[in-house]
């Protein structure tokens, strides 16, 4: 039969062991959050220019050579303007995507 004194020591041991285990968990400091930068793709083209309606594409197959030449002549400025807008957008994407140039200098010893 257990005496009251033995029972108190057993409970004290269990309680002490519980405190030691809790304190051991507090002994290690949790890792601080780290900032990790991950490159994420973002499109450089915000909006596309409106494609022009070419007169040449609306000609019927029975159009005469003169009508075709005139339609192409009227479409030429529209096409060059559209082409210039697209080239400007592409140039903007290339300048953003390309890394900065690095110049290597040969210095005398």
N, CA, C and O atoms as a GROMACS GRO file, in nm:
protein
  436
    1UNK      N    1   0.082  -0.115   0.000
    1UNK     CA    2   0.000   0.000   0.000
    1UNK      C    3   0.089   0.125   0.000
    1UNK      O    4   0.190   0.131   0.069
    2UNK      N    5   0.048   0.224  -0.079
    2UNK     CA    6   0.126   0.346  -0.093
    2UNK      C    7   0.094   0.440   0.021
    2UNK      O    8  -0.019   0.450   0.069
    3UNK      N    9   0.198   0.506   0.061
    3UNK     CA   10   0.176   0.607   0.163
    3UNK      C   11   0.151   0.740   0.095
    3UNK      O   12   0.178   0.758  -0.024
    4UNK      N   13   0.101   0.830   0.170
    4UNK     CA   14   0.069   0.961   0.115
    4UNK      C   15   0.195   1.032   0.066
    4UNK      O   16   0.192   1.102  -0.035
    5UNK      N   17   0.306   1.014   0.136
    5UNK     CA   18   0.431   1.077   0.101
    5UNK      C   19   0.482   1.026  -0.034
    5UNK      O   20   0.529   1.106  -0.115
    6UNK      N   21   0.473   0.897  -0.061
    6UNK     CA   22   0.518   0.839  -0.187
    6UNK      C   23   0.432   0.891  -0.301
    6UNK      O   24   0.483   0.918  -0.409
    7UNK      N   25   0.305   0.904  -0.279
    7UNK     CA   26   0.213   0.953  -0.381
    7UNK      C   27   0.245   1.098  -0.416
    7UNK      O   28   0.240   1.136  -0.533
    8UNK      N   29   0.277   1.179  -0.316
    8UNK     CA   30   0.310   1.318  -0.342
    8UNK      C   31   0.439   1.329  -0.423
    8UNK      O   32   0.448   1.414  -0.512
    9UNK      N   33   0.538   1.248  -0.394
    9UNK     CA   34   0.665   1.251  -0.468
    9UNK      C   35   0.641   1.206  -0.612
    9UNK      O   36   0.700   1.262  -0.704
   10UNK      N   37   0.558   1.108  -0.632
   10UNK     CA   38   0.529   1.060  -0.768
   10UNK      C   39   0.460   1.168  -0.849
   10UNK      O   40   0.493   1.189  -0.966
   11UNK      N   41   0.364   1.237  -0.789
   11UNK     CA   42   0.297   1.347  -0.859
   11UNK      C   43   0.394   1.462  -0.885
   11UNK      O   44   0.389   1.526  -0.989
   12UNK      N   45   0.484   1.486  -0.787
   12UNK     CA   46   0.582   1.593  -0.804
   12UNK      C   47   0.675   1.560  -0.920
   12UNK      O   48   0.711   1.648  -0.998
   13UNK      N   49   0.715   1.434  -0.932
   13UNK     CA   50   0.803   1.394  -1.041
   13UNK      C   51   0.733   1.412  -1.176
   13UNK      O   52   0.792   1.462  -1.272
   14UNK      N   53   0.609   1.373  -1.182
   14UNK     CA   54   0.535   1.388  -1.309
   14UNK      C   55   0.520   1.536  -1.346
   14UNK      O   56   0.536   1.575  -1.462
   15UNK      N   57   0.489   1.616  -1.244
   15UNK     CA   58   0.474   1.759  -1.269
   15UNK      C   59   0.608   1.823  -1.308
   15UNK      O   60   0.612   1.907  -1.397
   16UNK      N   61   0.716   1.783  -1.242
   16UNK     CA   62   0.848   1.836  -1.275
   16UNK      C   63   0.888   1.794  -1.416
   16UNK      O   64   0.945   1.874  -1.491
   17UNK      N   65   0.860   1.672  -1.453
   17UNK     CA   66   0.890   1.623  -1.587
   17UNK      C   67   0.810   1.701  -1.691
   17UNK      O   68   0.861   1.733  -1.798
   18UNK      N   69   0.686   1.730  -1.662
   18UNK     CA   70   0.603   1.809  -1.753
   18UNK      C   71   0.660   1.950  -1.771
   18UNK      O   72   0.664   2.000  -1.883
   19UNK      N   73   0.703   2.013  -1.662
   19UNK     CA   74   0.763   2.146  -1.671
   19UNK      C   75   0.893   2.145  -1.750
   19UNK      O   76   0.920   2.236  -1.828
   20UNK      N   77   0.974   2.041  -1.729
   20UNK     CA   78   1.101   2.031  -1.802
   20UNK      C   79   1.074   2.016  -1.952
   20UNK      O   80   1.143   2.076  -2.034
   21UNK      N   81   0.976   1.937  -1.986
   21UNK     CA   82   0.943   1.918  -2.128
   21UNK      C   83   0.889   2.048  -2.189
   21UNK      O   84   0.923   2.081  -2.302
   22UNK      N   85   0.806   2.120  -2.115
   22UNK     CA   86   0.755   2.247  -2.166
   22UNK      C   87   0.866   2.350  -2.182
   22UNK      O   88   0.870   2.423  -2.280
   23UNK      N   89   0.957   2.355  -2.085
   23UNK     CA   90   1.067   2.449  -2.093
   23UNK      C   91   1.166   2.412  -2.204
   23UNK      O   92   1.227   2.500  -2.264
   24UNK      N   93   1.181   2.285  -2.231
   24UNK     CA   94   1.271   2.243  -2.338
   24UNK      C   95   1.217   2.291  -2.473
   24UNK      O   96   1.296   2.325  -2.561
   25UNK      N   97   1.087   2.294  -2.489
   25UNK     CA   98   1.028   2.344  -2.612
   25UNK      C   99   1.047   2.494  -2.627
   25UNK      O  100   1.056   2.544  -2.739
   26UNK      N  101   1.054   2.567  -2.516
   26UNK     CA  102   1.075   2.711  -2.520
   26UNK      C  103   1.222   2.747  -2.535
   26UNK      O  104   1.256   2.862  -2.564
   27UNK      N  105   1.309   2.651  -2.516
   27UNK     CA  106   1.452   2.679  -2.522
   27UNK      C  107   1.501   2.712  -2.660
   27UNK      O  108   1.598   2.786  -2.675
   28UNK      N  109   1.437   2.661  -2.760
   28UNK     CA  110   1.480   2.691  -2.897
   28UNK      C  111   1.398   2.808  -2.950
   28UNK      O  112   1.276   2.813  -2.932
   29UNK      N  113   1.467   2.899  -3.014
   29UNK     CA  114   1.402   3.018  -3.069
   29UNK      C  115   1.346   2.983  -3.207
   29UNK      O  116   1.417   2.923  -3.288
   30UNK      N  117   1.223   3.019  -3.236
   30UNK     CA  118   1.171   2.989  -3.369
   30UNK      C  119   1.245   3.071  -3.475
   30UNK      O  120   1.290   3.183  -3.448
   31UNK      N  121   1.257   3.015  -3.593
   31UNK     CA  122   1.327   3.083  -3.701
   31UNK      C  123   1.251   3.208  -3.742
   31UNK      O  124   1.128   3.210  -3.753
   32UNK      N  125   1.328   3.313  -3.765
   32UNK     CA  126   1.267   3.438  -3.809
   32UNK      C  127   1.225   3.424  -3.955
   32UNK      O  128   1.292   3.355  -4.031
   33UNK      N  129   1.115   3.486  -3.995
   33UNK     CA  130   1.075   3.478  -4.135
   33UNK      C  131   1.179   3.542  -4.225
   33UNK      O  132   1.237   3.646  -4.192
   34UNK      N  133   1.202   3.479  -4.339
   34UNK     CA  134   1.299   3.531  -4.434
   34UNK      C  135   1.227   3.578  -4.558
   34UNK      O  136   1.127   3.520  -4.600
   35UNK      N  137   1.279   3.685  -4.616
   35UNK     CA  138   1.224   3.738  -4.740
   35UNK      C  139   1.289   3.663  -4.855
   35UNK      O  140   1.411   3.668  -4.873
   36UNK      N  141   1.208   3.595  -4.933
   36UNK     CA  142   1.257   3.521  -5.048
   36UNK      C  143   1.194   3.582  -5.172
   36UNK      O  144   1.072   3.584  -5.187
   37UNK      N  145   1.278   3.634  -5.261
   37UNK     CA  146   1.228   3.695  -5.382
   37UNK      C  147   1.229   3.592  -5.494
   37UNK      O  148   1.334   3.536  -5.528
   38UNK      N  149   1.114   3.567  -5.550
   38UNK     CA  150   1.098   3.471  -5.659
   38UNK      C  151   1.056   3.548  -5.782
   38UNK      O  152   0.956   3.620  -5.778
   39UNK      N  153   1.131   3.534  -5.891
   39UNK     CA  154   1.090   3.606  -6.012
   39UNK      C  155   0.958   3.552  -6.065
   39UNK      O  156   0.940   3.430  -6.078
   40UNK      N  157   0.869   3.642  -6.095
   40UNK     CA  158   0.737   3.605  -6.144
   40UNK      C  159   0.717   3.673  -6.279
   40UNK      O  160   0.746   3.791  -6.295
   41UNK      N  161   0.667   3.598  -6.375
   41UNK     CA  162   0.646   3.653  -6.508
   41UNK      C  163   0.533   3.755  -6.505
   41UNK      O  164   0.423   3.727  -6.457
   42UNK      N  165   0.562   3.872  -6.556
   42UNK     CA  166   0.460   3.973  -6.577
   42UNK      C  167   0.472   4.021  -6.720
   42UNK      O  168   0.581   4.057  -6.764
   43UNK      N  169   0.364   4.022  -6.792
   43UNK     CA  170   0.373   4.063  -6.932
   43UNK      C  171   0.408   4.211  -6.942
   43UNK      O  172   0.357   4.294  -6.868
   44UNK      N  173   0.497   4.242  -7.036
   44UNK     CA  174   0.537   4.381  -7.053
   44UNK      C  175   0.440   4.456  -7.144
   44UNK      O  176   0.442   4.579  -7.149
   45UNK      N  177   0.356   4.383  -7.215
   45UNK     CA  178   0.259   4.446  -7.304
   45UNK      C  179   0.132   4.470  -7.225
   45UNK      O  180   0.064   4.376  -7.184
   46UNK      N  181   0.100   4.597  -7.204
   46UNK     CA  182  -0.020   4.632  -7.129
   46UNK      C  183  -0.144   4.634  -7.218
   46UNK      O  184  -0.252   4.593  -7.176
   47UNK      N  185  -0.128   4.680  -7.340
   47UNK     CA  186  -0.241   4.683  -7.433
   47UNK      C  187  -0.186   4.673  -7.576
   47UNK      O  188  -0.080   4.726  -7.607
   48UNK      N  189  -0.260   4.606  -7.659
   48UNK     CA  190  -0.222   4.590  -7.799
   48UNK      C  191  -0.287   4.701  -7.881
   48UNK      O  192  -0.401   4.739  -7.854
   49UNK      N  193  -0.215   4.752  -7.980
   49UNK     CA  194  -0.278   4.853  -8.067
   49UNK      C  195  -0.385   4.787  -8.153
   49UNK      O  196  -0.375   4.669  -8.188
   50UNK      N  197  -0.485   4.863  -8.187
   50UNK     CA  198  -0.595   4.812  -8.269
   50UNK      C  199  -0.545   4.785  -8.410
   50UNK      O  200  -0.487   4.873  -8.474
   51UNK      N  201  -0.568   4.664  -8.459
   51UNK     CA  202  -0.527   4.628  -8.595
   51UNK      C  203  -0.614   4.705  -8.693
   51UNK      O  204  -0.737   4.706  -8.679
   52UNK      N  205  -0.553   4.770  -8.792
   52UNK     CA  206  -0.633   4.848  -8.887
   52UNK      C  207  -0.712   4.758  -8.980
   52UNK      O  208  -0.675   4.643  -9.006
   53UNK      N  209  -0.821   4.811  -9.029
   53UNK     CA  210  -0.901   4.740  -9.128
   53UNK      C  211  -0.844   4.776  -9.265
   53UNK      O  212  -0.853   4.891  -9.309
   54UNK      N  213  -0.785   4.678  -9.332
   54UNK     CA  214  -0.721   4.704  -9.462
   54UNK      C  215  -0.826   4.694  -9.572
   54UNK      O  216  -0.908   4.603  -9.577
   55UNK      N  217  -0.820   4.792  -9.658
   55UNK     CA  218  -0.913   4.797  -9.771
   55UNK      C  219  -0.888   4.680  -9.867
   55UNK      O  220  -0.981   4.629  -9.928
   56UNK      N  221  -0.764   4.640  -9.879
   56UNK     CA  222  -0.728   4.531  -9.970
   56UNK      C  223  -0.798   4.400  -9.931
   56UNK      O  224  -0.836   4.322 -10.018
   57UNK      N  225  -0.813   4.376  -9.801
   57UNK     CA  226  -0.875   4.252  -9.754
   57UNK      C  227  -1.025   4.249  -9.784
   57UNK      O  228  -1.086   4.142  -9.782
   58UNK      N  229  -1.085   4.364  -9.811
   58UNK     CA  230  -1.230   4.369  -9.837
   58UNK      C  231  -1.263   4.367  -9.986
   58UNK      O  232  -1.380   4.371 -10.024
   59UNK      N  233  -1.159   4.362 -10.070
   59UNK     CA  234  -1.186   4.357 -10.214
   59UNK      C  235  -1.244   4.223 -10.253
   59UNK      O  236  -1.213   4.119 -10.194
   60UNK      N  237  -1.328   4.227 -10.355
   60UNK     CA  238  -1.384   4.102 -10.407
   60UNK      C  239  -1.281   4.038 -10.499
   60UNK      O  240  -1.190   4.106 -10.547
   61UNK      N  241  -1.292   3.909 -10.524
   61UNK     CA  242  -1.198   3.844 -10.615
   61UNK      C  243  -1.206   3.899 -10.758
   61UNK      O  244  -1.111   3.884 -10.835
   62UNK      N  245  -1.315   3.963 -10.792
   62UNK     CA  246  -1.331   4.016 -10.928
   62UNK      C  247  -1.279   4.159 -10.940
   62UNK      O  248  -1.304   4.225 -11.042
   63UNK      N  249  -1.206   4.209 -10.840
   63UNK     CA  250  -1.156   4.347 -10.845
   63UNK      C  251  -1.051   4.360 -10.955
   63UNK      O  252  -0.974   4.267 -10.982
   64UNK      N  253  -1.050   4.474 -11.018
   64UNK     CA  254  -0.955   4.499 -11.126
   64UNK      C  255  -0.817   4.530 -11.068
   64UNK      O  256  -0.803   4.557 -10.949
   65UNK      N  257  -0.717   4.525 -11.154
   65UNK     CA  258  -0.581   4.554 -11.111
   65UNK      C  259  -0.570   4.696 -11.057
   65UNK      O  260  -0.497   4.719 -10.960
   66UNK      N  261  -0.637   4.789 -11.116
   66UNK     CA  262  -0.633   4.928 -11.070
   66UNK      C  263  -0.691   4.942 -10.931
   66UNK      O  264  -0.634   5.012 -10.847
   67UNK      N  265  -0.802   4.875 -10.904
   67UNK     CA  266  -0.864   4.880 -10.771
   67UNK      C  267  -0.770   4.817 -10.667
   67UNK      O  268  -0.760   4.865 -10.554
   68UNK      N  269  -0.703   4.710 -10.705
   68UNK     CA  270  -0.610   4.644 -10.613
   68UNK      C  271  -0.493   4.737 -10.580
   68UNK      O  272  -0.456   4.751 -10.464
   69UNK      N  273  -0.436   4.800 -10.683
   69UNK     CA  274  -0.323   4.890 -10.661
   69UNK      C  275  -0.365   5.008 -10.574
   69UNK      O  276  -0.292   5.047 -10.483
   70UNK      N  277  -0.481   5.066 -10.602
   70UNK     CA  278  -0.528   5.179 -10.521
   70UNK      C  279  -0.553   5.138 -10.376
   70UNK      O  280  -0.520   5.213 -10.284
   71UNK      N  281  -0.611   5.020 -10.357
   71UNK     CA  282  -0.637   4.972 -10.220
   71UNK      C  283  -0.505   4.951 -10.146
   71UNK      O  284  -0.493   4.987 -10.028
   72UNK      N  285  -0.406   4.892 -10.212
   72UNK     CA  286  -0.276   4.872 -10.150
   72UNK      C  287  -0.209   5.005 -10.118
   72UNK      O  288  -0.145   5.019 -10.014
   73UNK      N  289  -0.224   5.102 -10.208
   73UNK     CA  290  -0.164   5.234 -10.185
   73UNK      C  291  -0.229   5.304 -10.066
   73UNK      O  292  -0.161   5.374  -9.990
   74UNK      N  293  -0.359   5.286 -10.048
   74UNK     CA  294  -0.428   5.347  -9.933
   74UNK      C  295  -0.396   5.273  -9.802
   74UNK      O  296  -0.396   5.333  -9.694
   75UNK      N  297  -0.369   5.144  -9.815
   75UNK     CA  298  -0.339   5.063  -9.696
   75UNK      C  299  -0.195   5.083  -9.647
   75UNK      O  300  -0.166   5.057  -9.530
   76UNK      N  301  -0.105   5.129  -9.734
   76UNK     CA  302   0.036   5.141  -9.698
   76UNK      C  303   0.058   5.228  -9.574
   76UNK      O  304   0.127   5.182  -9.483
   77UNK      N  305   0.005   5.349  -9.566
   77UNK     CA  306   0.030   5.431  -9.445
   77UNK      C  307  -0.029   5.368  -9.318
   77UNK      O  308   0.032   5.377  -9.211
   78UNK      N  309  -0.146   5.306  -9.330
   78UNK     CA  310  -0.206   5.239  -9.213
   78UNK      C  311  -0.117   5.126  -9.164
   78UNK      O  312  -0.095   5.109  -9.044
   79UNK      N  313  -0.066   5.049  -9.258
   79UNK     CA  314   0.022   4.936  -9.222
   79UNK      C  315   0.150   4.982  -9.157
   79UNK      O  316   0.196   4.920  -9.060
   80UNK      N  317   0.211   5.090  -9.209
   80UNK     CA  318   0.336   5.141  -9.150
   80UNK      C  319   0.312   5.196  -9.010
   80UNK      O  320   0.396   5.180  -8.922
   81UNK      N  321   0.198   5.261  -8.988
   81UNK     CA  322   0.167   5.314  -8.856
   81UNK      C  323   0.150   5.200  -8.755
   81UNK      O  324   0.203   5.205  -8.644
   82UNK      N  325   0.075   5.097  -8.796
   82UNK     CA  326   0.052   4.981  -8.710
   82UNK      C  327   0.185   4.910  -8.681
   82UNK      O  328   0.211   4.869  -8.568
   83UNK      N  329   0.266   4.897  -8.782
   83UNK     CA  330   0.397   4.833  -8.767
   83UNK      C  331   0.484   4.912  -8.669
   83UNK      O  332   0.554   4.853  -8.586
   84UNK      N  333   0.482   5.043  -8.678
   84UNK     CA  334   0.560   5.127  -8.587
   84UNK      C  335   0.514   5.112  -8.443
   84UNK      O  336   0.597   5.107  -8.352
   85UNK      N  337   0.383   5.105  -8.422
   85UNK     CA  338   0.331   5.086  -8.286
   85UNK      C  339   0.374   4.952  -8.229
   85UNK      O  340   0.412   4.943  -8.112
   86UNK      N  341   0.368   4.847  -8.311
   86UNK     CA  342   0.409   4.714  -8.264
   86UNK      C  343   0.558   4.711  -8.233
   86UNK      O  344   0.600   4.651  -8.134
   87UNK      N  345   0.639   4.773  -8.317
   87UNK     CA  346   0.783   4.776  -8.293
   87UNK      C  347   0.816   4.853  -8.165
   87UNK      O  348   0.907   4.815  -8.092
   88UNK      N  349   0.742   4.959  -8.137
   88UNK     CA  350   0.764   5.034  -8.014
   88UNK      C  351   0.733   4.949  -7.891
   88UNK      O  352   0.805   4.953  -7.792
   89UNK      N  353   0.626   4.871  -7.898
   89UNK     CA  354   0.589   4.783  -7.787
   89UNK      C  355   0.695   4.676  -7.767
   89UNK      O  356   0.735   4.648  -7.655
   90UNK      N  357   0.739   4.616  -7.877
   90UNK     CA  358   0.841   4.511  -7.867
   90UNK      C  359   0.972   4.569  -7.814
   90UNK      O  360   1.038   4.506  -7.731
   91UNK      N  361   1.009   4.687  -7.858
   91UNK     CA  362   1.132   4.751  -7.809
   91UNK      C  363   1.122   4.777  -7.659
   91UNK      O  364   1.220   4.760  -7.586
   92UNK      N  365   1.004   4.817  -7.613
   92UNK     CA  366   0.984   4.838  -7.469
   92UNK      C  367   0.998   4.710  -7.390
   92UNK      O  368   1.052   4.711  -7.280
   93UNK      N  369   0.951   4.600  -7.446
   93UNK     CA  370   0.963   4.471  -7.377
   93UNK      C  371   1.108   4.427  -7.373
   93UNK      O  372   1.155   4.374  -7.272
   94UNK      N  373   1.180   4.448  -7.481
   94UNK     CA  374   1.319   4.404  -7.485
   94UNK      C  375   1.406   4.487  -7.391
   94UNK      O  376   1.498   4.433  -7.329
   95UNK      N  377   1.378   4.616  -7.380
   95UNK     CA  378   1.459   4.699  -7.290
   95UNK      C  379   1.430   4.666  -7.145
   95UNK      O  380   1.519   4.681  -7.060
   96UNK      N  381   1.309   4.624  -7.112
   96UNK     CA  382   1.275   4.586  -6.975
   96UNK      C  383   1.334   4.451  -6.942
   96UNK      O  384   1.383   4.430  -6.830
   97UNK      N  385   1.330   4.356  -7.037
   97UNK     CA  386   1.372   4.219  -7.010
   97UNK      C  387   1.524   4.203  -7.012
   97UNK      O  388   1.575   4.111  -6.948
   98UNK      N  389   1.596   4.287  -7.083
   98UNK     CA  390   1.741   4.268  -7.095
   98UNK      C  391   1.810   4.318  -6.969
   98UNK      O  392   1.775   4.422  -6.915
   99UNK      N  393   1.910   4.243  -6.923
   99UNK     CA  394   1.983   4.287  -6.804
   99UNK      C  395   2.068   4.408  -6.838
   99UNK      O  396   2.104   4.429  -6.954
  100UNK      N  397   2.101   4.487  -6.740
  100UNK     CA  398   2.184   4.604  -6.767
  100UNK      C  399   2.320   4.561  -6.818
  100UNK      O  400   2.374   4.459  -6.775
  101UNK      N  401   2.374   4.638  -6.909
  101UNK     CA  402   2.504   4.602  -6.965
  101UNK      C  403   2.614   4.630  -6.862
  101UNK      O  404   2.607   4.725  -6.784
  102UNK      N  405   2.714   4.544  -6.865
  102UNK     CA  406   2.825   4.554  -6.772
  102UNK      C  407   2.950   4.579  -6.854
  102UNK      O  408   2.977   4.506  -6.950
  103UNK      N  409   3.024   4.679  -6.818
  103UNK     CA  410   3.146   4.712  -6.890
  103UNK      C  411   3.264   4.662  -6.807
  103UNK      O  412   3.277   4.692  -6.688
  104UNK      N  413   3.351   4.584  -6.874
  104UNK     CA  414   3.468   4.530  -6.808
  104UNK      C  415   3.585   4.621  -6.841
  104UNK      O  416   3.613   4.649  -6.958
  105UNK      N  417   3.653   4.667  -6.739
  105UNK     CA  418   3.767   4.756  -6.758
  105UNK      C  419   3.895   4.680  -6.733
  105UNK      O  420   3.906   4.607  -6.634
  106UNK      N  421   3.993   4.696  -6.822
  106UNK     CA  422   4.126   4.640  -6.801
  106UNK      C  423   4.211   4.748  -6.736
  106UNK      O  424   4.250   4.845  -6.799
  107UNK      N  425   4.238   4.728  -6.608
  107UNK     CA  426   4.319   4.825  -6.535
  107UNK      C  427   4.462   4.775  -6.527
  107UNK      O  428   4.486   4.656  -6.505
  108UNK      N  429   4.558   4.866  -6.546
  108UNK     CA  430   4.697   4.823  -6.536
  108UNK      C  431   4.731   4.788  -6.391
  108UNK      O  432   4.678   4.849  -6.298
  109UNK      N  433   4.819   4.690  -6.373
  109UNK     CA  434   4.854   4.648  -6.235
  109UNK      C  435   4.935   4.751  -6.162
  109UNK      O  436   4.972   4.730  -6.046
   0.00000   0.00000   0.00000
